[in-house]
Amino acid sequence: MKGKKTLIALAASLLLVVFVAACSSTPKVTRIGVEEVVDLSGMWNDTDSRLVSEEMIRDALDRDWLPEFKAKTGKKPRVIVGQVLNRSHEHINTQTFVKDLERELTNSGKVRFVASSEQRGEIREERRDQAKHASMETIKGPGQEYGADFMVKGQINTILDEAGKTRLKYYQVELEMIDIATNEKVWIGQKKIKKVVERPRGKF
């Protein structure tokens, strides 16, 4: 009987240890504002994407090409964002950056934004489906799309400098606004970011 009680006590102790270990391994989650700057690793993050897109699009829309186009045509230019290449040393989700650029352009109210090639393909497929199934009153036919006047393209580059446990990360974002009809570059923008990352121990 005594041995049975000892086994029960031992089993209870083991369950308590497992429970405490499980509780201690549970991650702590703290909600913060999306605008709050958090830089855990020193790598390109959502804050970099948002701030760079805001600053560069603001600079692009303050340049002479925009009022010159309006004076010549009497309308707002239609703009599309093309590829932004990642030529850095790290993985960067450039699609998130592209979406930030699209948002800044669209919400500025100074230009009209045209859907991307991928989006246009999906919309054209929808029109083909409407041609078969939609009523004549609601069908959207082909040949009514607006062509873009300008395309934004760019790239993200990095330069690394390291000494001991300190690393300097230098980002250079380059964007260009290109006249689609003439291939003329009407604006070239550049944004630089420097980050010093210090590790107390271990390696990068």
C-alpha positions in Angstrom: 0.0 0.0 0.0 2.8 2.3 0.9 4.5 1.6 -2.4 1.3 2.4 -4.3 1.0 5.8 -2.5 4.6 6.5 -3.4 4.0 5.8 -7.1 0.9 8.1 -7.0 2.9 10.9 -5.4 5.6 10.4 -7.9 3.2 10.5 -10.8 1.6 13.7 -9.4 5.0 15.3 -9.1 5.8 14.5 -12.6 2.5 15.9 -13.9 3.2 19.1 -11.9 6.7 19.4 -13.5 5.3 18.9 -17.0 2.6 21.5 -16.3 5.0 24.1 -15.0 7.4 23.4 -18.0 4.5 23.8 -20.4 3.4 27.1 -18.8 7.0 28.5 -18.8 7.4 27.7 -22.5 4.2 29.5 -23.5 5.1 32.6 -25.5 4.2 36.0 -24.1 2.3 38.0 -26.6 2.0 41.8 -26.3 -0.2 43.8 -28.7 1.4 47.1 -29.9 0.3 49.8 -32.4 1.1 49.1 -36.0 2.8 52.5 -36.3 5.2 51.7 -33.4 8.8 51.2 -34.4 10.1 47.8 -33.5 13.5 46.7 -34.8 14.4 43.3 -33.4 17.0 41.9 -35.8 18.3 45.0 -37.6 17.0 43.6 -40.9 14.6 45.3 -43.3 11.2 45.3 -41.7 7.6 46.8 -42.0 8.7 50.1 -40.6 11.4 50.5 -43.2 8.9 49.6 -46.0 6.3 52.1 -44.8 8.6 55.0 -44.1 10.6 54.6 -47.3 7.5 54.4 -49.5 5.9 57.4 -47.8 9.0 59.6 -48.2 9.9 58.5 -51.8 6.4 58.8 -53.2 6.0 62.2 -51.5 9.2 63.3 -53.2 8.1 61.9 -56.6 4.8 63.7 -56.5 6.5 67.0 -55.6 8.6 67.1 -58.8 8.0 69.0 -62.0 6.9 66.1 -64.1 3.5 66.0 -62.5 2.4 69.6 -63.1 3.9 69.5 -66.6 1.8 66.4 -67.5 -1.3 68.0 -66.1 -0.6 71.3 -68.0 -0.1 69.3 -71.2 -3.0 66.9 -71.0 -5.4 68.5 -68.6 -5.7 65.3 -66.5 -4.1 63.4 -63.8 -1.5 60.8 -65.0 -2.2 57.1 -64.7 0.6 55.3 -62.9 1.5 51.6 -62.3 4.2 50.0 -60.1 6.4 47.5 -61.9 9.1 45.3 -60.4 11.1 46.3 -57.4 14.2 44.0 -57.4 15.8 42.7 -54.2 19.6 43.0 -54.7 20.3 43.0 -51.0 22.1 40.4 -48.8 18.9 39.3 -47.1 15.5 38.1 -48.0 13.1 41.0 -48.5 9.4 40.6 -49.4 9.4 43.2 -52.1 5.7 42.6 -52.7 4.9 44.2 -49.3 7.0 47.2 -50.4 5.2 47.4 -53.7 1.9 47.4 -51.9 3.1 50.3 -49.7 4.1 52.2 -52.8 0.7 51.5 -54.5 -1.1 52.7 -51.4 0.8 56.0 -51.2 0.3 56.7 -54.9 -3.5 55.9 -54.8 -4.2 57.7 -51.5 -2.3 60.8 -52.6 -5.1 61.9 -54.9 -2.6 63.3 -57.3 -2.5 60.4 -59.7 -4.8 57.7 -61.0 -3.6 54.2 -60.2 -3.8 51.3 -62.8 -4.0 47.7 -61.7 -0.9 45.5 -62.0 -0.4 43.0 -64.9 -1.3 40.1 -62.6 -4.5 41.9 -61.5 -5.4 42.8 -65.0 -5.1 39.1 -66.0 -7.6 38.1 -63.3 -10.0 40.9 -64.3 -9.8 40.0 -68.0 -10.7 36.4 -67.1 -13.7 37.8 -65.2 -14.8 39.7 -68.3 -14.5 36.6 -70.4 -16.7 34.8 -67.9 -19.2 37.7 -68.0 -19.4 37.4 -71.8 -20.8 33.9 -71.3 -23.0 34.3 -68.3 -23.8 37.9 -67.4 -26.9 39.8 -68.7 -26.5 42.3 -71.5 -27.3 45.1 -69.1 -24.4 44.3 -66.7 -21.8 42.8 -68.9 -18.4 44.6 -69.1 -16.9 44.3 -72.5 -13.3 44.3 -73.7 -11.4 47.3 -75.0 -12.3 49.8 -72.2 -9.2 49.6 -70.1 -7.1 52.6 -69.3 -3.4 52.4 -70.2 -0.8 53.7 -67.7 1.1 56.8 -68.5 4.0 56.1 -66.1 5.6 53.2 -64.4 7.5 53.1 -61.1 10.4 50.6 -61.0 13.3 50.1 -58.6 15.6 48.0 -56.5 16.9 47.6 -52.9 20.6 47.3 -52.4 22.7 46.7 -49.2 26.3 47.2 -48.1 27.5 45.4 -45.0 30.5 46.4 -42.8 31.4 44.3 -39.8 34.0 44.6 -37.0 33.8 42.1 -34.1 30.3 41.9 -32.8 29.2 45.2 -34.4 27.7 45.3 -37.9 26.7 48.3 -40.0 23.9 47.6 -42.4 23.4 50.2 -45.2 20.3 50.0 -47.3 19.9 52.0 -50.5 16.5 52.1 -52.2 16.3 53.4 -55.7 13.1 54.2 -57.6 12.5 55.6 -61.0 9.4 57.1 -62.7 9.4 56.2 -66.4 7.2 57.6 -69.2 5.8 54.5 -70.8 5.2 56.2 -74.2 8.8 57.6 -74.5 10.9 55.6 -72.0 12.0 58.9 -70.5 12.9 58.9 -66.8 11.0 61.8 -65.4 12.0 61.2 -61.7 14.8 59.3 -60.0 14.6 58.9 -56.2 17.0 57.5 -53.6 16.6 56.7 -50.0 19.4 55.5 -47.6 19.0 53.8 -44.3 21.9 53.0 -41.9 21.6 50.6 -39.0 24.2 49.6 -36.4 23.5 46.2 -34.9 25.4 45.1 -31.9 25.4 41.5 -30.6 26.4 41.0 -26.9 27.4 37.4 -27.6 27.3 34.7 -30.3 27.6 35.3 -34.0 25.6 37.0 -36.7 
